[in-house]
Amino acid sequence: MEKVKDIYENFVTIDDAMQLSYEEVKENYKTYQNAMALGFFETIGVTRNYVKAEGCKFIDDEGNEYLDFLGGVGVLNVGHNNKEVFDAIGKVFGLPCTPQLQVPRIASAFAKNLAMVTPEGLSKVWFGTGGAEAVEGALKCAKMATNRSRFVSTFNAFTGRPRVPCR
């Protein structure tokens, strides 16, 4: 099989990315992601070259430590590079990851654990693939719990993280 670098001369591999200077990283971000966001980050002073993260700390290329009060906007509720999480991932590394096309061992065990810690009568678990499925599931649960079919809602609202305009 032909290597991607043989097809695209300037393709950046993980190894290449790890060797980029921070100025190259910022230039790529500006060019290929969001120039306005980069400007915003520079204005508020958060464009430090973080090279390590552990627990609730970031460490920059000068060894300075910073507390992470965002927690990855909710995705790092166990901290950065949590050893227990990595150890658990190592135990299941190599298993298929197609929950829609199989009966997955780990997900079935996790579902049982969730059912054990939820209130009486909540014994079924659905693992969604995104926020829309989560909202839909919450609405269905509310409807089943209340026998009501109408909801209070807002129009043109956004309940996620703040957005930075793109150009």
KADATA-V383248 format. One line per field, one symbol per residue. phi: phi as a letter, one per 30 degrees, with the letter a starting at -180 (. if undefined). A space follows every 10 residues. Layout:
# KADATA-V383248
phi=???
This chain:
# KADATA-V383248
phi=.ddddddcec dcdeddddcd dddddddddd dcbadddeed eddciccddd cabahcbcbc dcidcbdccc iihjcbdcid hdedddddde dcejddbbdd cacdeddddd ddddddccee jcbcbbcdca dddddedddd dddddchccc bdbbchcbcc ddccecb
